[in-house]
Amino acid sequence: MSFLDDNPSKRRVCAVMCTYGRFEIVKQSLTMFLAQDYPNKQLVIFNTATTPLILDEFLMSHPDIKVVNQTHKSDGTPYKSLGCVRNASLEHAEGDIYICWDDDDLFMPWHITQAMSHWSKAPVVAWKPDVSYWSQDGGKSFLGLMGNAMEASFVVGMKHMKQYGFSTERSGAEHVDGGWLDKTDALIENVSPLESYGYIWGDKRAGHKTSGHIGDGNNFENHKNASDDFGDEPLSICSVHMFDKFFKSAIAMWENPTLHEGINTQVTVSQVEELKDLMRGVYNSHSATIPDFLQDVQPKKFKGTITCPNCNHQFEGDSEPLGKPVTGRNASFTRVLDILGQTYNRPLTIVETGCIRKPDEEGKIGDGWSTVNWDYYARQTASKVHVVDNNKDHISHGKKIVPESEFVSYNYDDSVKFLKEFDGRIDLLFLDSFDYCGDEKNQRACHYHSLNEVMSAWDKLSDTCFVLIDDVFNDENWDGKGKLSIPYLLDNGFELVYYIDNQVLVRRV
């Protein structure tokens, strides 16, 4: 069965997810969006936590996914309520139809298609099913169906939504209390047993529900304080089998009449079998996992090739997602490139102190070959990489692996002096120029060298810059190259983004 035949208009639907970091449930909800069988859709993930949400390499190229990390309103003032957040998110919503895609609820794969099929025939601007699934144990079972406002099961005309927006008073009641829903005629229809939305309580990953604390004056702040799952990696997608527990619990509810007697909804055995067939179709159509059934939107491969002159190893873009070469510190380099792509929409200036020393496989893995990563990013974004090293042999090795080009320039100089004299604004400063080795005296010299690099570059760092420091051996005392520079940065307007692969990324806030 497919509802799509009933929806010839195929209007553009924009689902907007407002979240405060909640990493794991955002992954789950994002996957539910990608599993939707409605083709003309977009998901906007609007994150207001200070820790940014970033997409993995597959999702970064996906045309239907957009992440906006925005900790304050556009005028620089803080958000005071969930309504303020939702109103800010509307600035990024595009298309004809709006859906409020709450991060902690359930959306069956036919949710948008079903809604659009009914909305296209409705004589009013908004549509919703009369009841939706209700769970108090995280979706493991449904106690029945609930017929309250269920704002996230609405579809609404986008112009209408932007005209009236959300109330900025009580968080959890922003749709009403003078918000858009108070000013809207809506058609409410029975779709049983093919409900596609589940109102989920009891998920430990999303313990605080604003709608459950509407009368609490601190509801908004309490919600943020209870959201402590910020993740330590890019967002990725889950298996389609994540729907198993929802499908099974939905069937179990409909096969137990006592669970839906009180909602004036009766279904026949054949209707329940129709629901089962629809669920089976999800697996038949989508195969076992989400990536497999999204083959038609797989990213194009980067065709570039980099060959090591010593070991003749070739890094072929076709063998890796988006063509990013795998080097040492790969998890960190992958993440910082994702963060840069999510933060900026312009070419960047990247400065790297220290460059490739060993043009062989040992050097690629052991030293990280960071210049290869910066060169890859620069070629995708028309950015510029400035490499500085005080060793001519290192510069020679670097040029063999990553030839000098319009994207990469090499400078034979002391890094502290180079940074003092640098003419321009720096968006990413990567510090890796003084080996942390030898006796205590040399190690101490390394500490001060890294600090001096930071201080020399200080007035060149852009307002939204990042500093990445290599060879940091713990995240407690910052032993290694960041022993002095990291505390200095954190005490002077920077915050920690991550500690991965013995690398520390901080950003100016």
Legacy VTK file of the C-alpha trace (Angstrom):
# vtk DataFile Version 3.0
C-alpha trace
ASCII
DATASET POLYDATA
POINTS 509 float
0.000 0.000 0.000
1.143 3.538 -0.681
-0.475 6.849 0.153
1.707 8.594 -2.441
-0.774 7.928 -5.235
-3.243 10.138 -3.368
-0.805 13.049 -3.316
-0.107 14.141 -6.898
1.026 17.638 -5.856
4.216 16.452 -4.143
4.710 19.790 -2.439
7.985 20.535 -0.665
7.699 19.584 3.011
10.096 21.039 5.588
10.402 19.197 8.899
12.038 21.331 11.601
13.686 19.669 14.598
14.589 21.969 17.492
16.992 20.337 19.918
19.463 21.118 22.651
22.264 18.780 21.692
20.470 15.505 22.433
22.804 13.431 20.289
21.436 9.869 20.374
17.775 10.725 19.959
18.638 13.219 17.226
20.327 10.340 15.358
17.206 8.235 15.827
14.848 10.994 14.699
17.084 11.886 11.740
16.964 8.256 10.631
13.170 8.273 10.902
13.132 11.273 8.600
15.341 9.566 6.008
13.073 6.529 6.123
10.076 8.635 5.045
8.690 7.525 1.676
7.600 11.039 0.728
10.210 12.228 -1.811
10.102 16.030 -1.754
11.245 16.837 1.778
13.885 18.585 3.877
14.925 18.247 7.521
16.299 21.272 9.377
18.063 20.351 12.640
18.183 23.536 14.714
20.580 23.042 17.642
20.965 25.698 20.360
23.506 23.872 22.564
27.040 25.242 22.731
28.366 21.882 21.524
27.651 21.824 17.772
25.964 18.947 16.009
27.794 17.977 12.835
27.010 15.503 10.081
29.176 12.605 9.020
30.603 12.490 5.513
27.613 10.659 4.048
25.032 13.054 5.502
27.026 16.182 4.674
26.306 15.617 0.994
22.671 14.647 1.498
20.375 17.165 -0.212
17.570 16.754 2.315
19.486 17.387 5.576
20.498 20.768 6.982
22.040 21.500 10.397
21.980 24.947 11.985
23.974 25.476 15.191
22.829 28.747 16.749
23.339 29.325 20.475
21.737 32.798 20.538
19.120 34.702 18.605
20.285 36.541 15.496
20.517 39.782 17.482
22.923 38.150 19.947
20.474 37.910 22.848
19.807 34.574 24.588
16.745 32.430 24.034
14.247 32.749 26.880
11.734 30.072 25.926
11.148 27.188 23.555
8.865 29.460 21.528
11.814 31.796 20.950
13.843 28.857 19.658
11.081 27.654 17.356
10.578 31.161 15.948
14.312 31.424 15.223
14.247 28.047 13.493
11.532 29.288 11.112
14.112 31.575 9.510
15.766 28.444 8.085
12.574 26.612 7.051
11.922 26.413 3.318
9.226 24.830 1.189
5.431 24.813 1.103
4.523 22.773 4.183
5.768 22.841 7.779
6.021 19.877 10.148
7.265 20.169 13.725
9.681 17.218 13.881
10.205 16.745 17.643
13.491 14.967 18.334
12.135 12.549 20.959
9.009 11.169 19.306
8.158 8.440 16.798
7.511 8.961 13.102
6.561 5.914 11.052
7.984 5.812 7.490
4.608 6.781 5.993
4.053 9.774 8.297
4.659 12.597 5.787
3.009 10.796 2.857
-0.126 10.097 4.874
-0.312 13.652 6.183
0.170 15.158 2.717
-2.445 12.872 1.216
-5.045 14.166 3.680
-3.767 17.769 3.739
-4.056 18.105 -0.058
-7.797 17.406 0.234
-8.417 19.513 3.350
-10.405 22.760 3.021
-8.223 24.418 5.691
-4.528 25.269 6.159
-3.659 22.585 8.763
-4.342 18.879 9.182
-3.698 16.252 11.850
-4.862 12.763 12.812
-7.331 12.760 15.678
-5.225 10.445 17.862
-1.652 9.185 18.011
0.245 6.439 19.801
1.053 7.039 23.448
3.943 5.375 25.327
5.348 5.831 28.818
8.278 3.407 28.498
10.261 4.864 25.630
8.207 3.214 22.878
8.584 -0.371 24.078
4.812 -0.562 24.450
1.800 1.638 23.789
-0.834 2.165 26.450
-3.279 3.281 23.799
-3.930 6.337 21.672
-4.138 9.931 22.820
-6.185 12.732 21.346
-4.611 15.890 22.746
-3.087 18.657 20.649
-0.185 16.499 19.445
1.370 19.460 17.666
4.080 17.383 16.003
1.441 15.371 14.116
0.197 18.552 12.377
1.063 19.607 8.838
0.591 23.342 8.229
1.010 25.698 5.321
4.442 27.313 5.628
3.282 30.887 4.932
0.619 30.553 7.617
3.127 29.188 10.115
5.609 31.990 9.483
2.856 34.599 9.682
1.746 33.641 13.194
4.727 31.785 14.666
4.980 30.541 18.223
4.122 32.000 21.596
7.199 33.031 23.581
5.535 32.574 26.970
5.189 29.110 28.539
7.627 26.562 27.115
5.663 23.485 26.113
2.615 25.582 25.241
4.235 27.629 22.483
1.862 26.271 19.803
-1.095 27.601 21.789
-1.106 30.465 24.340
-1.495 32.830 21.401
0.765 30.851 19.053
-0.131 29.715 15.547
-2.510 26.942 16.653
-4.783 29.421 18.439
-5.216 31.242 15.113
-5.706 28.227 12.861
-8.622 26.210 11.562
-7.521 22.595 11.347
-9.084 19.451 9.939
-8.761 16.496 12.318
-9.434 13.046 10.868
-9.460 9.422 11.937
-6.743 7.327 10.241
-6.857 4.215 12.472
-5.172 1.815 12.497
-2.557 3.497 10.315
-1.411 6.069 12.872
2.084 7.265 12.017
3.044 9.415 15.003
3.986 8.290 18.494
4.120 10.518 21.542
6.977 8.922 23.482
7.630 9.384 27.191
9.989 7.386 29.387
13.041 7.418 27.103
16.020 7.886 29.435
17.864 9.752 26.683
15.122 12.395 26.750
13.961 12.407 30.324
12.671 15.982 30.387
9.531 16.818 28.406
8.624 20.492 28.212
4.970 19.616 27.607
4.933 17.799 30.928
6.119 20.836 32.884
4.184 23.682 31.270
3.335 25.250 34.621
6.975 25.325 35.751
8.463 28.788 35.420
11.935 27.270 34.931
10.747 24.776 32.337
13.029 26.038 29.566
16.206 26.134 31.677
15.399 22.798 33.319
15.017 21.256 29.871
18.470 22.475 28.852
20.013 21.304 32.122
18.529 17.835 31.631
19.929 17.598 28.100
23.437 16.288 28.660
23.958 13.958 25.681
26.154 15.986 23.352
27.933 13.102 21.625
31.605 12.829 20.724
31.372 12.148 16.988
29.493 13.311 13.881
25.816 12.455 13.479
25.218 9.276 11.506
22.204 7.160 10.608
20.840 4.021 12.284
19.511 0.752 10.905
15.927 0.545 9.692
15.516 -2.195 12.313
15.258 0.558 14.894
11.573 0.505 13.926
11.158 -3.073 15.150
10.068 -2.206 18.682
7.653 0.458 17.424
6.079 -1.829 14.843
5.703 -4.692 17.316
4.278 -2.522 20.066
1.802 -0.907 17.628
0.553 -4.308 16.499
0.336 -5.511 20.099
-1.803 -2.505 21.022
-4.266 -2.992 18.166
-4.558 -6.695 18.961
-5.545 -5.823 22.541
-8.946 -4.076 22.341
-8.836 -3.020 25.993
-6.075 -0.560 25.131
-8.205 1.450 22.694
-11.775 0.985 23.862
-11.880 4.438 25.489
-10.979 6.461 22.402
-14.028 5.709 20.290
-11.909 3.916 17.697
-12.740 0.443 16.446
-10.775 -1.481 13.850
-11.334 -4.815 12.205
-8.970 -7.747 11.975
-8.497 -7.040 8.267
-7.495 -3.455 9.054
-4.851 -4.676 11.476
-3.571 -7.017 8.779
-3.395 -3.991 6.478
-1.156 -2.289 9.051
1.051 -5.374 9.219
1.380 -5.397 5.437
2.376 -1.749 5.479
5.085 -2.480 8.040
6.366 -5.452 6.079
6.614 -3.182 3.079
9.102 -0.983 4.912
11.578 -3.862 4.988
10.782 -5.095 1.500
11.309 -1.632 0.054
14.237 -0.502 2.137
16.344 -3.621 2.591
18.082 -4.122 5.939
19.647 -0.754 6.606
19.040 2.891 5.811
22.227 3.441 3.747
21.294 0.564 1.426
17.975 2.033 0.411
19.389 5.506 -0.072
21.676 4.455 -2.900
20.152 7.015 -5.238
21.428 9.864 -3.032
24.902 8.529 -2.295
27.464 11.344 -2.606
29.557 11.691 -5.697
33.108 10.477 -5.200
36.072 12.804 -5.330
38.234 11.789 -8.272
41.562 13.178 -7.082
44.607 10.964 -6.525
47.643 11.647 -4.323
50.689 9.435 -4.817
53.524 9.070 -2.313
56.810 9.290 -4.268
58.680 6.933 -1.903
56.237 4.093 -1.308
54.071 4.714 -4.416
50.940 4.350 -2.312
47.976 6.010 -3.982
45.086 7.611 -2.149
42.118 7.197 -4.463
39.040 9.281 -3.781
36.775 6.561 -5.159
37.724 4.230 -2.297
36.598 6.564 0.481
33.432 8.575 1.236
33.707 11.980 -0.418
37.323 11.184 -1.285
38.886 12.291 1.991
42.266 10.499 2.307
42.689 8.415 5.446
45.780 9.425 7.390
46.830 9.195 11.003
44.561 11.084 13.460
41.776 10.336 10.960
38.903 10.596 13.459
40.037 14.049 14.528
40.742 15.337 11.033
37.397 14.022 9.768
35.568 15.739 12.577
37.328 19.083 12.313
36.631 19.213 8.576
32.964 18.468 9.261
32.869 21.227 11.873
34.481 23.718 9.517
31.964 22.841 6.825
29.061 23.322 9.220
30.418 26.567 10.685
31.472 28.481 7.599
29.939 29.067 4.186
33.000 30.806 2.729
36.636 30.035 1.900
38.872 29.832 4.969
42.435 30.737 5.868
44.228 27.803 7.479
47.693 28.092 8.995
49.678 24.963 9.827
52.901 25.172 11.846
55.107 22.181 11.086
54.666 20.003 8.015
55.179 16.502 6.652
58.515 15.069 7.826
58.405 11.478 6.548
57.056 10.842 3.039
56.295 7.156 3.686
53.565 4.960 5.158
55.028 5.306 8.662
54.853 9.074 8.372
51.320 9.020 6.993
49.993 7.079 9.987
52.401 8.101 12.726
52.634 11.819 11.995
49.174 12.246 10.521
50.086 14.021 7.282
47.787 16.875 8.232
48.637 18.882 5.118
46.898 16.237 2.999
43.689 16.881 4.941
43.924 20.665 4.707
44.656 20.443 0.987
41.600 18.219 0.489
39.376 20.688 2.341
40.842 23.698 0.525
40.151 22.179 -2.882
36.507 21.591 -1.935
35.980 25.107 -0.572
38.484 27.339 -2.401
40.278 27.896 0.907
43.961 28.751 1.391
46.488 26.783 3.465
49.727 28.375 4.693
52.330 25.872 5.902
55.366 27.077 7.864
58.393 25.042 8.983
61.981 25.933 9.909
63.384 22.747 8.379
64.055 22.782 4.623
63.968 18.992 4.412
60.499 18.905 5.942
59.255 21.463 3.429
60.768 19.447 0.606
59.029 16.285 1.824
55.763 18.169 2.172
55.900 19.491 -1.361
56.409 15.985 -2.712
53.247 14.701 -1.003
51.150 17.872 -1.411
52.586 20.026 -4.189
52.472 23.786 -3.807
49.388 25.180 -5.552
46.837 27.969 -5.486
45.455 26.233 -2.376
48.672 25.453 -0.471
51.782 27.584 0.049
54.955 26.664 1.953
57.025 29.059 4.050
60.538 28.416 5.339
60.540 30.361 8.602
60.300 30.181 12.360
56.609 29.710 13.167
56.499 32.337 15.938
58.073 34.927 13.661
55.840 33.914 10.746
52.685 34.299 12.836
53.749 37.694 14.167
54.210 38.937 10.619
51.256 37.126 9.037
49.060 39.464 7.024
45.477 38.275 7.213
42.810 36.677 9.397
43.229 33.051 10.490
40.156 30.790 10.691
41.953 27.587 11.691
45.357 27.521 13.376
46.940 24.058 13.578
49.947 23.822 15.932
52.374 20.943 15.386
55.809 22.488 14.927
57.955 21.515 17.948
58.532 17.848 18.791
57.533 16.922 22.327
60.459 14.646 23.107
63.837 14.498 24.842
64.584 15.647 28.356
62.521 17.843 30.646
64.220 20.982 29.348
63.196 20.243 25.749
59.665 19.369 26.779
59.360 22.641 28.663
60.634 24.475 25.592
57.901 22.763 23.584
55.280 24.021 26.080
56.435 27.614 25.704
56.830 27.384 21.939
53.176 26.404 21.503
52.092 29.198 23.846
54.231 31.720 21.972
52.656 30.623 18.689
49.183 31.299 20.104
50.179 34.703 21.462
51.911 35.681 18.210
48.802 34.816 16.216
46.369 36.325 18.717
45.464 39.509 16.864
45.205 37.595 13.568
42.628 35.037 14.782
39.136 35.589 13.365
36.129 36.087 15.606
34.872 32.549 14.951
38.259 30.839 14.704
39.367 27.364 15.766
42.737 26.251 17.139
43.756 22.594 16.781
46.751 21.341 18.792
48.479 18.024 18.117
50.299 15.664 20.508
48.268 16.272 23.672
48.369 13.135 25.773
45.473 13.596 28.179
42.510 15.903 28.741
43.196 16.545 32.421
46.613 18.253 32.579
46.958 18.685 28.796
50.394 17.022 28.942
52.255 17.424 25.671
52.304 20.341 23.288
49.259 22.004 24.822
50.438 22.096 28.421
50.466 25.918 28.546
48.644 26.967 25.375
45.377 25.127 26.053
44.807 26.644 29.549
45.684 30.050 28.093
43.112 29.651 25.331
40.407 28.373 27.699
41.022 31.291 30.055
40.804 33.843 27.250
37.562 33.360 25.372
37.904 29.857 23.908
35.992 26.687 24.733
36.814 23.021 24.286
35.164 21.350 21.289
36.760 17.903 21.548
39.747 15.791 22.566
40.256 13.010 20.008
43.323 11.164 18.678
45.640 13.134 21.011
44.377 16.325 19.389
42.502 19.160 21.077
40.164 21.463 19.177
39.056 24.725 20.780
37.002 27.563 19.339
36.551 31.218 20.129
33.168 32.041 21.678
LINES 1 510
509 0 1 2 3 4 5 6 7 8 9 10 11 12 13 14 15 16 17 18 19 20 21 22 23 24 25 26 27 28 29 30 31 32 33 34 35 36 37 38 39 40 41 42 43 44 45 46 47 48 49 50 51 52 53 54 55 56 57 58 59 60 61 62 63 64 65 66 67 68 69 70 71 72 73 74 75 76 77 78 79 80 81 82 83 84 85 86 87 88 89 90 91 92 93 94 95 96 97 98 99 100 101 102 103 104 105 106 107 108 109 110 111 112 113 114 115 116 117 118 119 120 121 122 123 124 125 126 127 128 129 130 131 132 133 134 135 136 137 138 139 140 141 142 143 144 145 146 147 148 149 150 151 152 153 154 155 156 157 158 159 160 161 162 163 164 165 166 167 168 169 170 171 172 173 174 175 176 177 178 179 180 181 182 183 184 185 186 187 188 189 190 191 192 193 194 195 196 197 198 199 200 201 202 203 204 205 206 207 208 209 210 211 212 213 214 215 216 217 218 219 220 221 222 223 224 225 226 227 228 229 230 231 232 233 234 235 236 237 238 239 240 241 242 243 244 245 246 247 248 249 250 251 252 253 254 255 256 257 258 259 260 261 262 263 264 265 266 267 268 269 270 271 272 273 274 275 276 277 278 279 280 281 282 283 284 285 286 287 288 289 290 291 292 293 294 295 296 297 298 299 300 301 302 303 304 305 306 307 308 309 310 311 312 313 314 315 316 317 318 319 320 321 322 323 324 325 326 327 328 329 330 331 332 333 334 335 336 337 338 339 340 341 342 343 344 345 346 347 348 349 350 351 352 353 354 355 356 357 358 359 360 361 362 363 364 365 366 367 368 369 370 371 372 373 374 375 376 377 378 379 380 381 382 383 384 385 386 387 388 389 390 391 392 393 394 395 396 397 398 399 400 401 402 403 404 405 406 407 408 409 410 411 412 413 414 415 416 417 418 419 420 421 422 423 424 425 426 427 428 429 430 431 432 433 434 435 436 437 438 439 440 441 442 443 444 445 446 447 448 449 450 451 452 453 454 455 456 457 458 459 460 461 462 463 464 465 466 467 468 469 470 471 472 473 474 475 476 477 478 479 480 481 482 483 484 485 486 487 488 489 490 491 492 493 494 495 496 497 498 499 500 501 502 503 504 505 506 507 508
